[in-house]
Amino acid sequence: MFLELESWKKACIFKGASIFEGVLEVGVLEECLYLQRSFNLRGKWIRGCISNVTYSVLINGRPQGRIKANRGLRQGDPLSPFLFVIAMDYLSRLLSHLEASGAIKGVSLNNNCNISHILFADDILLFLEDNDFFLNNLRMALFLFEKASGLKINLSKSALVPVNVSLNRAKECASFWDISCHSLPLSYLGVPLGGNPKSNLFWRNVEDKIQKKLNNWKYVQISKGGRLTLIKSTLSSLPIYQLSVFQAPSSMCKNIEKAWRNFLWKGSNGSKGSHLINWTKVSKSKEEGGLGISRLQVTNKDLLSKWLWRYFSEPNALWRRLIQCKYKGKHPGDIPSNNSSSS
């Protein structure tokens, strides 16, 4: 029942609590639905879900009476992410209008590819050229959105990340917004940004996660069958997120597989034990006589190959447009793969 958003910078929905659980003004949602020409039966359903929220207070273990809520949803309501998309499309339209009128200016790869904001769950990335005029206009736009929606930007979880801007200027801009100032490389939504994927240091967070799991199992007696299950179900899934985006160096893959190998044959407490079977055979499928443990480099290539398929099957995707703008419409096979930046 998701609404079609006209903007090609579409919002995304992901798991997690929404900031709209109990704070979003109902009138804003209705206005957004009217603007999208979608205030029909679905709009009435949404209005009913929001306006009929009641709570009961437990007294001596029994609910007593009902308290009608003036705004918001029930805690953890599955409708919450959907309402987020509706309201954030309102903000997206506001920012796009400001960009079109010249009030703000985001990142421009060329005349046909400009981007000022990206929405992801309850996070928003804002791209802005270093200019006091743009800074003031953006701040005013967000202030108006706060007043209209009833939302409040969490400044303690916001940060300014300068790119090709001096440190002193970055700190000056951060103080204007009353937020912290960070620098690249950094981690965003679990993925490192601004580092070198060919460096083992770039993958240190993955190795640390695996080592932390192994330390948790250090004093637990686990059979070889149990250790095999943990490798296939838990340890092998930890690098997947990062392997889906970046090409991993072979040395990092070998380090992680070495940790798996030692855990399988020796356990996590480092007890004595020999590697009874060559790891190449262990990593084969069960049909070929192995144990079905995936090789990281093979998994990495498979996951990255999916982006090639998506490139041709998603012609209007934002990420595809950015790649076309950056590399001037080159075929993916002609794009150099020796780039050392995670961007």
Long-range contacts (C-beta under 8 A, 24 or more apart in sequence): 1-42, 1-82, 2-82, 2-85, 3-33, 3-36, 3-38, 3-85, 3-86, 4-36, 5-36, 5-85, 5-89, 5-92, 6-36, 7-89, 7-92, 7-93, 7-96, 8-316, 8-318, 8-321, 9-92, 9-96, 9-115, 9-117, 9-118, 9-119, 9-318, 10-318, 11-84, 11-85, 11-88, 11-89, 11-92, 11-119, 12-119, 12-120, 12-121, 13-81, 13-82, 13-84, 13-85, 13-121, 14-81, 14-120, 14-121, 16-121, 16-122, 17-76, 17-80, 18-80, 18-81, 18-83, 18-84, 18-122, 19-84, 19-122, 19-151, 20-72, 20-73, 20-80, 20-83, 20-84, 20-87, 20-151, 21-72, 21-73, 21-75, 21-76, 21-77, 21-80, 22-69, 22-71, 22-72, 22-73, 22-75, 23-71, 23-72, 23-150, 23-151, 23-152, 24-71, 24-72, 24-83, 24-87, 24-149, 24-150, 24-151, 25-71, 25-148, 25-149, 25-150, 26-50, 26-51, 26-71, 28-87, 28-90, 28-148, 28-149, 28-150, 29-83, 29-86, 29-87, 31-90, 32-86, 32-87, 32-89, 32-90, 33-86, 35-90, 35-93, 36-86, 36-89, 46-79, 46-83, 49-73, 49-77, 49-79, 71-150, 84-121, 84-122, 87-149, 87-151, 88-119, 88-124, 90-145, 90-149, 91-119, 91-124, 91-145, 92-117, 92-119, 94-141, 94-144, 94-145, 95-126, 95-141, 98-137, 98-138, 98-141, 103-134, 103-137, 103-141, 104-128, 104-134, 104-137, 104-138, 104-141, 105-129, 105-131, 105-134, 109-322, 109-325, 109-326, 110-325, 112-325, 113-321, 113-322, 113-324, 113-325, 115-318, 115-322, 118-318, 120-189, 123-189, 130-165, 130-169, 130-173, 135-173, 135-176, 135-177, 139-176, 139-177, 155-179, 161-186, 185-342, 190-241, 190-242, 191-241, 191-242, 191-245, 192-242, 192-342, 193-342, 193-343, 194-341, 194-342, 194-343, 195-342, 196-340, 196-341, 196-342, 197-246, 197-247, 197-248, 197-249, 197-340, 197-342, 198-247, 198-249, 198-340, 199-249, 200-249, 200-251, 200-252, 200-255, 202-246, 202-342, 203-239, 203-242, 203-248, 203-249, 203-252, 205-242, 206-238, 206-239, 206-242, 206-252, 206-256, 207-252, 207-255, 207-256, 207-259, 209-238, 210-235, 210-238, 210-239, 210-256, 210-259, 211-259, 213-238, 214-259, 214-263, 214-268, 215-268, 217-268, 218-268, 218-269, 219-269, 220-268, 222-267, 222-268, 224-264, 224-265, 227-263, 227-264, 227-267, 228-264, 228-291, 228-293, 230-263, 231-260, 231-263, 231-264, 231-293, 232-292, 232-293, 232-294, 235-259, 235-260, 235-263, 236-260, 236-293, 236-294, 236-299, 239-296, 240-299, 240-303, 243-296, 243-299, 243-300, 243-303, 243-304, 244-303, 244-304, 244-306, 246-342, 247-300, 247-304, 247-337, 248-296, 248-297, 248-300, 250-297, 253-295, 253-296, 253-297, 253-300, 256-296, 257-295, 257-296, 260-293, 308-332
